[in-house]
């Protein structure tokens, strides 16, 4: 990395720290997050390594040591000094033969709940218990229920999340992230151009492919149903060598369902089983 002024260095650090924390709050891996936001993966990894070194340096001064036990000076500290910042070390943190600590599930849940509290900092809670922030994020992902692939936003917008849309189309999650990151580029890539052309036929346009929603401290990427259907149609028929059989099957399934709804609506048929007299034999 070329030498830069202290002011420029501070500016770069602020930019990458912002994205590092954003990645930690998301449910994406590094590659998916970088593709979504148009960031170079290698540079993201370099800065992440620097921030990880900072966390390691801070942990060297923790009262709770990875080798187990509290340092002797903690016995001379009053409760008043430590109570505002800490609920104490985790009782079940047994030291294993290889130096790692083993936590009970109940204590993991307690630490995660504390990290999810309003105003709490993931890195701050991690330091409080002498664990790394990535480990706490992993606990949070493991103990949080897998988000439903579909849902409805407060304004009534039906959506698929990123992983759900990827499964629907039979492609990698990162491919959907790339669509989002390239959506607003001045010169559309062939894939983006094709999807937008499908949307244009139905008179739909959007400045972005997804809507970001924060829920339980995690950023979710929600793709409106119109976007999902256009992406599905693209991967079913218009992606050339990248067409996916799963996308074709799912598109035909949805098309058949929509056709049934259209016929039912036009003739007044109730598929729930409550038939009008005109349909009875």
N, C-alpha and C positions, 0 to 999 in steps of 0.2 A: 504494500500500500504506500503510495507516494506521501511524502511529508506534507501536512496541511497545517494551517494556522490553528491556534487554540480555539478561536471563535468558530471556524469551520468544523473542527473536530467536535465541539460541543453540539453544533447543529446536526451533524451526522449521528452522533450518539443519541440525541433526542428522537430523531426520526426512527432509528432502528430499535430503540427501547420501546417506543410506542407500538411498533409492529410486533416486537417480541412479546409484549404483554397482551396484545390483541390475539396473537396466535395461542397463547396459553389459555385465554378465555374461550377460545373457539373449540369446536369438536373435530378439527381438521388436523392432519399430520402436516409436517413442514412443507412437503412438496405441494400438497393441495392448497395450503394457505398462500404460498408464494405464487402459484399459478393464478389463484383467484385475484390477488392484488397486483400482479405483474411485477413481482420482485425476483431478483436473481437468487436462486437457491443457495449457491456457494457463498455469496456475500452474507446472506441471512445466517447461514451456518457459522461463518466466522464471527459475526457479532454475537450470536447466541453463545458461542464458546467463551467470549469475553465476559458476558453477563453471568455465565455459569461459574467462571473463575472468581467473580466478585462474590457470589453466594458462598463459594467454598472458603474464601478468605474471611467472610463474616463468621462462618461456622467455627473457625479456629478459636474464636473468642467466646463461644457459647459456654454457659455453665454446664450444660449437659454434654458430655463427651461421647463420641461414638463407641469408645471402649467401655462405656457403662459408668454409671454413678455421677454424682454431683461433685464439683470441685469443693475443696475444703472451705473456701471462703463463703460458699452459699450458706453455711451454718451460722454465719455471723450477720446475715442480712435479715432485716425485720420483715414481717409480713406486709407492712405498709409499703415497703420499697418494691416488692415484687407483685403484689396483688393486682394493681391496675393493669399490668401487661401480661400476666401469665396465670393460667389455671393450674400450673405445676407440671412436672414431667408426667408422662403417661405411665401408670403403674405396671402395665403389662409389657413394657418394652424390655423383654428379656434379651440378654446378650447371647448370641449364638456362637458356636465354636469358631466360625470364620470371621467374627467381629461384627456381623450384622445384628440388628435388633429385630425381634419378632413381636408384632403387635396383634392383640386380640381384635376380632371384627368389631366388637362393641366400642373399643377405643378409636379405631379408624373412623367409625361413624361419628363419634363425638368430635374428633378433630375436623372432619369434613363439614359437619354442621356449623362449627365455629367459623370455618373459612367462608361459608356461604352466608353468614350473618351480614346484615346491611352495614356497609362501611368497613367491613373486614378486608384485609389485604392477604392474598394467598401467600406471598413471600413472607409477610410478617408473621402469619400463623405458622408457616413452616419453620422459620427461625426460632419461634417460641418453643417448639417441640424438638428442635435439633434434627430436623429432617430437611431434605431438599425440596424446593418448590416443584420440580418435575414429578417427584414421588407423590406429593400431595395432589397434584393434578391427576395422576394416574389413579389414586384412590377415589377421587371425585368421579372420574369417568366409570370406574368399576362399580361404584356404589350407587351411581345415578341410573335410573331406569333408561333403557334405550329409547330415545324419542320416537314417537310414532312417525312413520314416513309421510303421513298425510295429516292435514288439519285445516282449520278455518280461522282466519285472522279476525280481529275484533270488527273490522269493517265488512265482514262477510266474504272476504276473498278466500276461495279454496286453494290449497297449495300442496305440493310435494316438497319435502326437504331434499337436500342435495343427494344424500345417499339413496333415498327412495326413488328419485328421478333416474339416478344412474342404474339402479336395479331394473327399473321399468324399461329402460332402453337397452339393457344388456351391455353397458359400457363401464369403464372404470370411473370411480368418483372424481378423479382428477380431470377427466375429460369434461365433465359438467362444470368444474371450477374454471377450466380454461375458457369455456364459452362465456362465463360471467366476466372474466378478466378482460376479454377481447371485445365485449359487447359494444362499448362506447368508443372504440377506436375510429379515427377519421376514415381510414380505408378498411372496410370490412374484409376479414378473411373469408375465403369461399364458404366455409361452414357457417359463419355468422350471416353472411349474405343469403345463403339458402334458407336458414331458419327465419330470418326477417321477411323473406319473400313469401314464405308460407303464411306468416302472420298478416302480411299486407293483404292477402286474398280475403281475409275475414275482417279487414278494417281495423286490426289491432296494432298498436304501436306502443313501445315503452322505452324509456331512456336507460333502463337497466334490466338485467335478466332476473334478478332476485330482489327480495326484500329482506333486510337484516332485522332480526327480532332478538332481543335479549331476554332470556328466560332462565331463572335460577343461576345467574352468573355466567351463562354460556351463550355465545352468539350463535343463532340458528339462521341458516340461509334458506329462505322460503321462496319457492318458484311458483308463481300463479299458474292456475290450471291452463290458461291460454298458452303460456310459454311452454309448459310441459307437453301439451298436445303437439305443438309445432316441432319441438325437439324430438319427440317420439316419431312423428311422421318423417322427419329428416333422416333419422337413423333407420327407419323402416324401408324407405324407398329412394332417398336422394343422396345417400352418403357414398355411393359408388362401392369401392372395395371394402369400405368400412360399414356397410349395411349390416345390421344385426338381426338374426332370426327371432330373437326374443322381442325386439322392437316390432317386427312385422306381426308376430302372434298377438302381442298386446294391443297393437293398433287395431287389428281386425276384431279382437274381442270387444274393445271399446266402441268401435264403429257399429258392431252388431247390437250392442246394448243401446246405443243412441237411436238406432233405427227402430228397435222395439218400442222405445219410449215415444218416438214420433208417431208410430202407428196407434199405440194405445191412446195417446193424447187426441188424435184426430177422430177416433171412433168412440171416445169416452169410456174406454175399458179400464177397469181397476184391477191391476195385477195382484193386489193383496188378497184376492179371493172373494171380494164382495161384488158379485156380478149383478148388473142390471137385468131386468126381465128380458130385454131384447137379445141378450146373449145366451139365455137359457134355452135348451132344446125342449 
